[in-house]
Amino acid sequence: MTGPDPLRRYLLLLALRWFPVGLAIPVLVLLGLSRGLTLAEVGLAVSMQGFVVLALELPTGGLADSWGRRPVLLLAAAIATLALLLLATADSFAEFAVVYLLQGVYRALDSGPLQAWYVDAALAADPNARLEKGLSAGGTVLGVAIGLAALASGAVIAWVEIPGIPTLTLPIWLGLAVQLANLVAILVLVREPARAHGRAFLPSLRGVPAVITESCRLVRRSRILLALLAVELCWGFSMVTFEMLMPVKLAEEVGGTQTAAALTGPAGAAAWFGSAAGAALAPLLSARIGVAPTAAILRVAHGLTVAAMGLLAGPAGVLAGYLACYVVHGASNPVHETLLHREISGSHRSTVLSMNSMISQAAGAVGLITLTALATATSVTTAITTGAIVLALAAPLYLPAARSRQLAQR
């Protein structure tokens, strides 16, 4: 149905999808600052992505369920390529805003189809498959890919000079080359049954409202899904702390953006290797105490590590909290996703995953505006600590899933 070894294909595609992200992460904020934007302007520009995702996430999720995972993935990869090309040359707030508008379209298209394709294939092969194992393997590959890319980004910034090309843009150009390879890989490796991609685009587009309506009814009837999606409100709001504010905090501690950029590369690599380790260990913990209790414990732990990132003194303290934060982050993702997949069927999988991502992106947009403004008005430490508290408050939202599992086992 999907060709041999869908897991290996899934892992390779994940690596190619996330490597450009790892290259860009160490320089995204600093690139804007180096081109004359204020921190608040950077936050506002990046927030455009979240608002676009909010508008398009459900239609694109429904499109992936109606039209097919493969064509939507190809369209997403093409738009990502264009966004990276523009990012490499952007030098004003308006141009950065356009970049993140395109990134929003890309993220909306990309948020669910690849994982939905893999989960459907895994369940077709074994209806009782432990999804957390495959999703954890995906989390491990994702972490390793971003870690290696962040390491490469730091090395390029520190050691490579090309006349006429600003140093901070070199990782973006390298990411563009990898993104092109990802586009080719999707074309070659993603295969679907005829029923999933046999419809033309326009008939599929007309079917999107019905898919969205049915998926919304599914969510509305499920207390578990409502609670899991509510987790994303806290999670998305708080991810700003370690994705955007950590480099700024580190720059304060070391006294400059160039030094911070050089340190953020290897620190990002170590953090994402830690994320990979956390993802690999998550099935061991969930096998002992259950998936939902594991998710709740990890949410509290995540809040504590983010607080440590903001409160510990000196560059070493910031980096220690950052590394611990990513270990827990890597472990949290596959268990949360497993709980989502338990509650949805293949015909609505991409759409519900898109709802999850939509909520996260919208909350992230609010978090960008709120926390960067709070950092500007008070301090980066205050903003990070606020995000940590919000993150930990999501833990009780896993209780409905835990209770449901206990009842099913009786």
C-alpha positions as CSV (number, residue, x, y, z in Angstrom):
1,M,0.0,0.0,0.0
2,T,2.8,2.5,0.9
3,G,5.8,0.5,-0.4
4,P,8.3,-1.3,1.7
5,D,9.5,0.0,5.0
6,P,7.3,3.1,5.6
7,L,9.1,3.7,8.9
8,R,12.4,4.1,7.2
9,R,10.9,6.4,4.6
10,Y,9.2,8.4,7.3
11,L,12.4,8.8,9.3
12,L,14.4,9.9,6.2
13,L,11.8,12.4,5.3
14,L,11.7,13.8,8.8
15,A,15.5,14.2,8.8
16,L,15.3,16.2,5.5
17,R,12.4,18.2,6.7
18,W,13.9,19.3,9.9
19,F,17.6,19.8,8.9
20,P,16.9,23.2,7.4
21,V,15.1,24.2,10.6
22,G,18.1,23.3,12.7
23,L,20.4,25.4,10.4
24,A,18.1,28.4,10.9
25,I,17.3,28.2,14.6
26,P,20.6,29.7,15.9
27,V,20.4,32.7,13.6
28,L,16.7,33.5,13.2
29,V,16.4,36.2,16.0
30,L,19.9,37.4,15.6
31,L,19.6,37.8,11.8
32,G,16.7,40.2,12.3
33,L,18.5,42.1,15.0
34,S,21.7,42.4,12.8
35,R,19.6,43.9,10.0
36,G,18.2,46.7,12.2
37,L,15.0,45.3,13.6
38,T,14.2,45.6,17.3
39,L,13.4,42.5,19.4
40,A,9.7,43.5,19.4
41,E,9.7,43.8,15.6
42,V,11.3,40.4,15.2
43,G,8.7,39.0,17.5
44,L,5.9,40.7,15.6
45,A,7.3,39.5,12.2
46,V,7.6,35.9,13.4
47,S,4.1,36.1,14.9
48,M,2.7,36.4,11.4
49,Q,3.4,32.7,10.9
50,G,1.1,31.8,13.8
51,F,-1.7,34.0,12.5
52,V,-1.5,32.5,9.0
53,V,-1.5,29.0,10.4
54,L,-4.5,29.9,12.5
55,A,-6.4,30.9,9.3
56,L,-5.2,28.0,7.1
57,E,-4.5,25.1,9.4
58,L,-7.9,23.5,9.3
59,P,-8.5,24.0,5.5
60,T,-5.0,22.5,4.7
61,G,-5.6,19.6,7.1
62,G,-8.9,18.9,5.5
63,L,-7.2,19.1,2.1
64,A,-4.6,16.5,3.1
65,D,-7.5,14.1,4.2
66,S,-9.5,14.9,1.0
67,W,-6.8,15.3,-1.7
68,G,-4.0,13.2,-0.3
69,R,-0.9,13.5,1.9
70,R,1.6,13.4,-1.0
71,P,0.4,16.4,-3.1
72,V,0.0,18.5,0.0
73,L,3.5,17.6,1.2
74,L,4.9,18.6,-2.2
75,L,3.1,21.9,-2.2
76,A,4.4,22.6,1.4
77,A,8.0,21.8,0.4
78,A,7.8,24.2,-2.6
79,I,6.6,27.1,-0.4
80,A,9.2,26.4,2.2
81,T,11.9,26.7,-0.5
82,L,10.6,30.1,-1.5
83,A,10.4,31.3,2.1
84,L,14.1,30.3,2.7
85,L,15.1,32.1,-0.5
86,L,13.4,35.3,0.7
87,L,14.8,35.0,4.2
88,A,18.4,34.9,2.9
89,T,17.9,38.4,1.4
90,A,15.3,40.1,3.7
91,D,16.6,43.3,5.2
92,S,13.4,45.1,6.4
93,F,10.5,44.5,8.7
94,A,8.1,44.2,5.8
95,E,10.3,41.6,4.0
96,F,10.7,39.6,7.2
97,A,6.9,39.7,7.6
98,V,6.5,38.3,4.1
99,V,8.9,35.5,4.9
100,Y,6.9,34.5,7.9
101,L,3.6,34.8,6.1
102,L,5.0,32.2,3.6
103,Q,6.3,30.1,6.5
104,G,2.8,30.2,8.0
105,V,1.4,28.8,4.8
106,Y,4.1,26.1,4.7
107,R,3.6,25.1,8.4
108,A,-0.2,24.9,7.9
109,L,0.3,22.6,4.9
110,D,3.0,20.5,6.5
111,S,1.8,20.1,10.1
112,G,0.0,16.8,9.7
113,P,0.3,14.9,6.4
114,L,3.6,13.1,6.9
115,Q,2.8,11.8,10.3
116,A,-0.7,10.9,9.2
117,W,0.7,9.0,6.3
118,Y,3.1,7.0,8.5
119,V,0.5,6.3,11.3
120,D,-2.0,5.0,8.7
121,A,0.6,2.7,7.2
122,A,1.7,1.4,10.7
123,L,-1.9,0.7,11.7
124,A,-2.6,-0.9,8.3
125,A,0.2,-3.3,9.0
126,D,-0.7,-3.9,12.7
127,P,-3.9,-2.5,14.2
128,N,-2.5,-3.0,17.7
129,A,0.9,-1.3,16.9
130,R,2.4,0.8,19.8
131,L,2.4,4.1,18.0
132,E,4.6,5.7,20.7
133,K,7.5,3.5,19.5
134,G,7.5,4.7,15.9
135,L,6.7,8.3,16.9
136,S,9.5,8.2,19.4
137,A,11.8,7.0,16.7
138,G,10.7,9.9,14.7
139,G,11.3,12.3,17.6
140,T,14.8,10.8,17.9
141,V,15.6,11.4,14.2
142,L,14.1,14.8,14.4
143,G,16.3,15.7,17.4
144,V,19.5,14.3,15.8
145,A,18.7,16.1,12.5
146,I,18.2,19.5,14.2
147,G,21.2,18.9,16.5
148,L,23.6,18.1,13.6
149,A,22.2,21.0,11.6
150,A,22.6,23.5,14.5
151,L,26.2,22.2,15.0
152,A,26.8,22.8,11.3
153,S,25.2,26.3,11.6
154,G,27.5,27.3,14.4
155,A,30.6,25.9,12.6
156,V,29.7,27.8,9.4
157,I,29.2,31.1,11.4
158,A,32.5,30.6,13.2
159,W,34.7,29.4,10.5
160,V,33.3,30.1,7.0
161,E,33.6,33.4,5.2
162,I,32.4,34.0,1.6
163,P,33.0,37.5,0.2
164,G,29.8,39.3,-0.4
165,I,27.6,37.0,1.7
166,P,26.8,38.0,5.3
167,T,28.0,35.3,7.7
168,L,24.6,35.0,9.4
169,T,22.9,34.1,6.1
170,L,25.2,31.2,5.2
171,P,23.2,28.7,7.2
172,I,20.1,29.9,5.4
173,W,21.6,29.2,2.0
174,L,22.7,25.7,3.1
175,G,19.2,25.1,4.4
176,L,17.8,26.0,1.0
177,A,19.9,23.3,-0.7
178,V,18.6,20.7,1.8
179,Q,15.0,21.8,1.3
180,L,15.3,21.2,-2.4
181,A,16.6,17.7,-1.6
182,N,13.5,17.2,0.7
183,L,11.2,18.2,-2.2
184,V,12.7,15.5,-4.4
185,A,12.6,12.9,-1.6
186,I,8.9,13.5,-1.1
187,L,8.3,13.0,-4.8
188,V,10.1,9.7,-4.8
189,L,9.4,8.2,-1.4
190,V,5.8,9.0,-0.4
191,R,3.3,6.5,-1.8
192,E,-0.4,6.3,-1.0
193,P,-3.3,4.0,-1.9
194,A,-5.2,5.1,-5.0
195,R,-8.2,6.1,-2.9
196,A,-6.1,8.7,-1.0
197,H,-4.8,10.6,-4.1
198,G,-7.0,9.6,-6.9
199,R,-9.2,12.7,-6.8
200,A,-8.4,15.9,-8.7
201,F,-7.6,19.1,-6.8
202,L,-10.8,20.9,-7.3
203,P,-13.2,18.1,-6.2
204,S,-10.9,17.5,-3.2
205,L,-11.0,21.2,-2.4
206,R,-14.8,21.1,-2.5
207,G,-14.7,18.2,0.0
208,V,-12.7,20.1,2.5
209,P,-15.6,21.7,4.4
210,A,-17.3,18.4,5.0
211,V,-14.0,16.9,6.3
212,I,-13.5,19.8,8.7
213,T,-17.1,19.7,9.9
214,E,-16.9,16.0,10.7
215,S,-13.5,16.5,12.5
216,C,-14.9,19.3,14.6
217,R,-17.8,17.2,15.6
218,L,-15.4,14.4,16.6
219,V,-13.4,16.8,18.8
220,R,-16.5,18.4,20.3
221,R,-17.8,15.0,21.4
222,S,-14.5,14.0,23.0
223,R,-13.5,15.4,26.4
224,I,-10.1,13.8,25.9
225,L,-9.4,15.5,22.6
226,L,-10.6,18.9,23.9
227,A,-8.2,18.6,26.9
228,L,-5.3,17.5,24.6
229,L,-5.9,20.4,22.3
230,A,-6.0,22.7,25.4
231,V,-2.5,21.5,26.3
232,E,-1.3,23.1,23.1
233,L,-2.5,26.5,24.3
234,C,0.0,26.4,27.1
235,W,2.7,24.6,25.2
236,G,2.6,26.9,22.1
237,F,2.6,30.0,24.2
238,S,5.6,28.9,26.3
239,M,7.7,27.5,23.5
240,V,8.7,31.1,22.7
241,T,10.9,30.9,25.8
242,F,13.4,28.4,24.5
243,E,12.9,28.9,20.8
244,M,13.2,32.7,20.7
245,L,14.3,34.1,24.0
246,M,17.2,31.8,25.0
247,P,19.6,33.4,22.4
248,V,18.6,36.8,23.7
249,K,19.2,35.8,27.3
250,L,22.6,34.2,26.2
251,A,23.5,37.4,24.4
252,E,22.9,39.4,27.6
253,E,25.2,37.0,29.5
254,V,28.1,37.0,27.0
255,G,27.8,40.6,25.9
256,G,27.2,40.4,22.1
257,T,25.0,38.8,19.4
258,Q,27.9,37.4,17.3
259,T,29.4,35.5,20.3
260,A,25.9,34.4,21.2
261,A,25.3,33.2,17.7
262,A,28.5,31.1,17.7
263,L,27.6,29.6,21.1
264,T,24.0,29.0,20.1
265,G,25.0,26.7,17.3
266,P,26.7,24.0,19.4
267,A,24.3,24.6,22.3
268,G,21.4,24.0,19.9
269,A,23.1,20.9,18.6
270,A,23.5,19.5,22.2
271,A,19.9,20.5,23.0
272,W,18.5,18.6,20.1
273,F,20.7,15.6,20.7
274,G,19.2,15.7,24.2
275,S,15.8,16.0,22.6
276,A,16.6,12.8,20.6
277,A,17.6,11.0,23.8
278,G,14.4,12.1,25.5
279,A,12.3,10.8,22.6
280,A,14.1,7.5,22.7
281,L,13.5,7.1,26.4
282,A,9.9,8.1,26.4
283,P,8.5,4.6,25.5
284,L,10.4,3.1,28.4
285,L,8.8,5.5,30.9
286,S,5.3,5.2,29.3
287,A,5.5,1.4,29.3
288,R,6.0,1.5,33.1
289,I,3.4,4.1,34.2
290,G,1.2,4.7,31.1
291,V,1.3,7.3,28.3
292,A,-1.0,9.9,29.9
293,P,0.7,9.9,33.4
294,T,4.1,10.2,31.6
295,A,2.8,13.2,29.6
296,A,1.6,15.0,32.8
297,I,4.9,14.4,34.6
298,L,6.9,15.6,31.7
299,R,4.8,18.8,31.4
300,V,5.7,19.8,35.0
301,A,9.3,18.9,34.4
302,H,9.3,21.0,31.3
303,G,8.1,24.0,33.1
304,L,10.8,23.6,35.8
305,T,13.6,23.3,33.2
306,V,12.4,26.5,31.4
307,A,12.4,28.3,34.7
308,A,15.9,27.1,35.3
309,M,17.0,28.5,31.9
310,G,15.8,32.0,33.0
311,L,16.9,32.0,36.6
312,L,20.3,30.2,36.7
313,A,23.2,32.6,36.7
314,G,25.8,33.1,33.9
315,P,26.1,31.5,30.4
316,A,26.6,28.1,32.0
317,G,23.3,28.3,33.9
318,V,21.4,29.4,30.8
319,L,22.8,26.6,28.7
320,A,22.2,24.0,31.4
321,G,18.6,24.9,31.7
322,Y,18.3,25.0,27.9
323,L,19.8,21.5,27.5
324,A,17.5,20.0,30.2
325,C,14.5,21.8,28.7
326,Y,15.1,20.0,25.3
327,V,15.5,16.6,26.8
328,V,12.1,16.9,28.4
329,H,10.7,18.5,25.2
330,G,11.8,15.6,23.1
331,A,10.2,13.1,25.5
332,S,6.9,15.0,25.6
333,N,6.2,15.2,21.9
334,P,5.7,11.5,21.1
335,V,3.6,10.7,24.2
336,H,1.3,13.7,23.4
337,E,1.0,12.7,19.8
338,T,0.3,9.1,20.8
339,L,-2.7,10.2,22.9
340,L,-4.0,12.2,20.0
341,H,-3.8,9.3,17.5
342,R,-5.6,7.0,19.9
343,E,-8.7,9.2,19.6
344,I,-8.8,9.7,15.8
345,S,-9.3,7.6,12.7
346,G,-7.4,7.8,9.4
347,S,-10.1,9.8,7.6
348,H,-9.7,12.7,10.0
349,R,-6.1,12.2,11.1
350,S,-4.5,15.1,9.2
351,T,-7.4,17.5,10.1
352,V,-7.2,16.8,13.9
353,L,-3.4,17.0,13.8
354,S,-3.9,20.3,12.0
355,M,-6.2,21.5,14.8
356,N,-3.4,20.6,17.3
357,S,-0.9,22.5,15.3
358,M,-3.3,25.4,14.7
359,I,-3.8,25.9,18.4
360,S,-0.1,25.7,19.1
361,Q,0.8,28.2,16.3
362,A,-1.9,30.7,17.4
363,A,-0.8,30.4,21.0
364,G,2.8,30.8,19.9
365,A,1.9,34.0,18.0
366,V,0.3,35.4,21.2
367,G,3.3,34.3,23.2
368,L,5.7,36.0,20.8
369,I,3.9,39.3,21.1
370,T,3.3,39.0,24.8
371,L,6.6,37.6,26.0
372,T,8.8,39.7,23.8
373,A,6.9,42.8,24.9
374,L,7.2,41.7,28.5
375,A,10.9,41.1,28.0
376,T,11.3,44.6,26.5
377,A,9.2,46.2,29.3
378,T,10.8,44.3,32.2
379,S,13.5,41.7,31.6
380,V,14.1,38.5,29.5
381,T,14.3,36.6,32.8
382,T,10.7,37.7,33.8
383,A,9.4,36.7,30.3
384,I,11.0,33.3,30.5
385,T,9.8,32.6,34.0
386,T,6.2,33.6,33.0
387,G,6.4,31.1,30.1
388,A,7.6,28.4,32.4
389,I,4.6,28.8,34.7
390,V,2.1,28.7,31.9
391,L,3.8,25.5,30.5
392,A,3.6,23.6,33.8
393,L,-0.1,24.6,34.2
394,A,-1.0,22.2,31.3
395,A,-0.2,19.0,33.3
396,P,-3.8,18.4,34.7
397,L,-5.2,18.5,31.2
398,Y,-3.9,14.9,30.7
399,L,-6.2,13.6,33.4
400,P,-9.1,12.7,31.1
401,A,-6.9,10.5,28.9
402,A,-5.4,8.8,32.0
403,R,-8.9,8.1,33.5
404,S,-10.1,6.7,30.1
405,R,-7.2,4.3,29.9
406,Q,-7.8,3.1,33.5
407,L,-11.5,2.4,32.7
408,A,-10.5,0.6,29.5
409,Q,-8.1,-1.7,31.4
410,R,-10.7,-2.7,34.0
